[in-house]
Every structure is written in structure tokens, then in C-alpha cells.
Amino acid sequence: MRRCVAWAVTLVAGVLCLYPGLRMLWSGPGETGQIIQPGTAICVRLLRPITSANAESGQPFAGYVVSSETVKGSAPVRPGTLVEGTCLVVRKATDNSRPGYVRLALQGLRDSDGRFAPLETTTFSQWGGPEQGNRHAVSNGKKMGDRLAMPDEARTPSNQLFATVEALLPTEETIKFVVLKPSLTPPGFCVP
């Protein structure tokens, strides 16, 4: 009798230990996230304006996706998805010598459940200028840590190149970042 009880207990314990593994094998692997491929362009708008007059290097910023251009095999980045980033470089304008400058880097996406999907993207640079309609924006594939990208002098009159105006990124302006390395979104990544 004791042998039967011992065998029954051993059998039940074995089944309880093997059940989760067998269930996973029969149902297939768990849900995995989707990959955002390099070359995917993400256009965002800021939640609050950024200006070189009062922003600081290292300061975080937040925004939302307006649109995206995906490459083949890439997960879509839906409009309304929240984004987070950092002001890499902020330089205030100086008296009659140089305009203000801001360089932003996108750090990743945040879903409606608060989960974060990190991204490595190009940076976006903004120079100050005397006219709001004539901004000196540079989004030329620069990576974080690259040297500052000066505005194209062939398109910028010399009297505007060194204007003493702060760089401004309003909430109405669309900023474009391009994904440089594959990024995996968490399983079930939810967007608004």
C-alpha cells in the first residue's frame, strides 16, 4: 500500500513539473514582439516647445508619432504612439556671434500600458535664425556623438548664418528621425 501511495505521489509530482513545459511545446512559443527595421522613418511632434534659450543638454522631451514610413519587414509605428528623447546638445545664442542650437535624439517609444521600446535613431538639429519661416534644420543621418552639423552655407545667406536668435522647435513642427538599428517592441505593445 505504501508503495502505491509513493508511486502515485511521484507520478503526480512529475506530471505537475512537466505540464508547463509540455503545454508550451504544444501551443508553440510565447508571443514575441515585433521588429522595427533600420530605415523606418518616424515623424513626431513635441508635446512642449523646446528653445535653446531655456533648454539644457540632457533634458528629456516627449512627443507623439504623427506618421511613419516603414521599410519591408518592419512593424508599423502607429500615429499617436508616445515618444521619448533627450536634448543632446543645447547652445544659447551669443551676442552678435552665433545663433542658438538644439540637437535632439529619440530614445524610444512608450505604449499606452507604459511599456518602453528603445530605439537608436538619427539625430535632429535646429539652428536659430532671424526669420521663423527660414529655419536651419538638419536631419542628415547624423548619429549621436557625431560633430555638430552646420547649416548648408550655399542655401543660407551669410548675414543669417550668424544671427543672434535662439533655436526654436514649436509643437506644430514635424521632426523626422530614422531608425538606425533593429528594435524589438515588447509583446502586445499597445498604442492609443
Secondary structure, DSSP 8 states (H G I E B T S, - for coil): -HHHHHHHHHHHHHHHHHHHHHHHHHH-S-----EE-TT-EEEEEESS-EETTT--TT-EEEEEEEEEE--TT-----TT-EEEEEEEEEE--BTTTB--EEEEEEEEEE-TTS-EEE--B-EEEEE--S-TTS-EEE-SS--TT-------TTTS-HHHHT-----EE-TTS-EEEEB-S-EE--TT----
